[in-house]
Amino acid sequence: MSTLAQSYPLEQSAGGSRSADILVFAIPFLQFVQLHVGGILYGSELLLLTVFLWCAGKGRLSLSTRNSEIFIVLCSLWFISQCVTDVVRHTEFVDFSRGWSRILMTIVSFSVLYMLLYGRPQRIVVYGWGLAAGGLITFLVNPSEYDQVAPWKFGLSYPVAWAVFLLLSRQKCRGHWPITISVMLGLLNIYEGSRSLGGICLAVASYLWMISMWRRKHTGTVPMSAKFLLIVFLSIALAGLGTAALYRYAASSGLLGEFAQNAYEQQSTGDYGVLLGGRSAILGSIPAIYDSPILGHGSWARDPIYVLAQIEALYLAGYDDTSSVENEELEEGYVPAHSYIFGAWVEAGILGAICWVWVLLLAVRVLLRVFPSRMVLHPLVAFCAISLTWDSVFSPYGAQARIIVPYYLVMLMTYFGMVPRKVAPVAAELAHGGSDIG
């Protein structure tokens, strides 16, 4: 598909049948159907696998861009590395079956969603609404134990966020509204104890504000200067610091409730505050990576020594209460790895880490591009890119992420493909219909 930027503004459809639109909505919506087969197999994944096998049999699966081809190659190398590691480490069947299926389902999900969504902004929106509706239904009919403890943080926050940013990406929602509502959503999440999502929403607001400032002086897809890029990153960093300070005050004073206050007091007693106390798994994953940086430790790697390393590091850093880590994790002995990058590195070795580092860099590359104001999905794209950046470093990969992350990637690849590779002269590029995707 060529001349995408010229063919239609991002809010318009690239064509397609109604039955395909129904399928696109149904895939994420069926996440509330959950089968326990060693791990959790979602209804969304069953549908994705069915579509994959049908399209593969018909020869309809294809990758048309360099980014999509690179991702599939990197995922394949990640899978091969995981297989080799599990054979060498003699990983038990119950563990390597989950590890292998997680990677294969990532490849399946991306391949199907790329076929259905790439270059089709209307379907990207439809899938987003399916995620929001499916997340809400899952919370209502099949909640997890975490949903019952903190219903907003673990159950409602992301479905609401997707719905809000989908609404903010409509043609009619322009001007200051995306920035203002992003700030409000960020403050709401902080109040409800969802620190990460609150910080992401405030970072999106900061990013959108800086981009709006840039657009006042420039038109088209002019690249940002080094000075302006520095200002953007400083602004996002300040938004993060502001989020941390706001949460610290609200949680410590009891404004967020007893659960949030107790969690904050436990995680902030050490020398590095809640920054390390809230993501302490890094203290166990780094020694594991150091011990086996190339090969890794195998799917769902178990070794209590790294849990003990995490507990000891927390203690040495001045964190008072490490009993929650010890009681919940020491007996099972899973190597701590609360990160897409570190998790793949611990389990599959360096090739797994390279795959997710590339994903992180793709998200950053999208954030460094300035798009014409007619591309109205910009708020949603910014939210997905910043979320993916955060999750690559600070969130575990699994569960619904297998149907969310491939969606993010297809969206970012679609948006990234709208930027002319040669931006000079911009007027000449736009006059001749923009640039080809890929």
Phi, psi and omega in degrees: 000121185248169179046048184297314183297328181273333187292323180197147169293159194294343182277352183269166181273148174265013179097171178133164185272158178295324180296324177293322178296320178297318178298317181299321178288321185293326184303303180286333182297326185281012179295340179288343174278117186228124178251132181265101181231070189087294169248200178259125175251121185271151175303326177301318181289324176298318178292318178299317180295321178298313179296320180299311182295320180294314181291324178296321178294328179271356181070032184258000178272126179207154177244128188248001182229158180296320180298318180293320179295318179298318181297316180295320178298315180295320176296322179295319177294322175300316180295314179300316179298320179296319179297314180298315181299316181294325177292314181294320183275358181055047180295140179295153184302315184299331181274312183289334176295322177289319180295315180292318182293328178298316180289316180297322179291331174296316178296315179299311182299314181296316182299316181291314182292327176297316179297320185275327192249331189299128181074010181237084186299327179296319178290327174301319178292316180301315179298320178300318177292328174296321176298315182296313181293318179295321177297320179293315179297320178300318179297324184280321188252339183216057184289150176274172178296330178290324178300324182285331179282313181225083188300322180288310185300314187260343185247313190255338191299312183286317174304319178294317180298315178300316180298317181297313183287334171294318177293322179292342182265012176280156181302324185283345182263091184234188177070224185274352187297314179303322180290312182298314182290326175299319177297314181298319179293323177297316179294323178297316180294321177297317179298323182274003175091005179267083187295314184298310181294323176300316178295322178298316180295320177292324176295321177298316179300316179298316180296313180297324178294316180295321179294321178297325176295320180295319183293337179293336182253345185225157175234163179074210184246050179290131181292146179288145177287162179300321180297316181291323176301318178298319179296319179300311182294323177295321179295317178295321178296319178296323176298321178294316179295321178295321177298315180298317180294318180296317179294320180301315180293312185293318183289314184293333180272358178085008182292337182262006179101169185292321181299312180293323180294316179295318180296318181294317181297323180290320186274350187247010185283341186275184184294335185250013174062205184287342179303315178267323181298328180276346179227052187286350180300335179300332180289341175262327183285325180297314175299325179294319178294319180298322182287331180212073186287332184269312187272322185085183186247358178104162180300134180049052186302135178241129172191104184302341182297329181279333172293318177297322177297321177296315181296316181294320179295320176299317180297316181292334179275003174093011179278125190286309190254105176250012184294328181295321176296314184296312185293321186274331191242333186295319183296316179285325175079015178296135180294125182296131179199081184267062186192140175302313185291306183293325179297313178293325180292316179298317188274320187245355181090194190297327181294327175294319179295320181300320179303313185280334173295321177297318177300316178301315181294326176298315179299317179295319179299321178295318181294337181273001178259142175253122184256156176302150184296340180291345178281086193284349177280008185304316178301318179293318179297317179298318179297315181294319181293316180290322176298316181294324176298313180295311184295327180300332183257330192233007182230147177283147181262121180165186179053226184294345178302335181292338176253350180268311184298314176302324176297313177304316184295316179296320178297314181294322178294321176299313182292319181297327181289351180277353185266126176300137179293326178249115187266002180234129351277137183298319183300320180294319179299311183293326181294331181261016172095020176079212184230163178283152174283147173103000000 
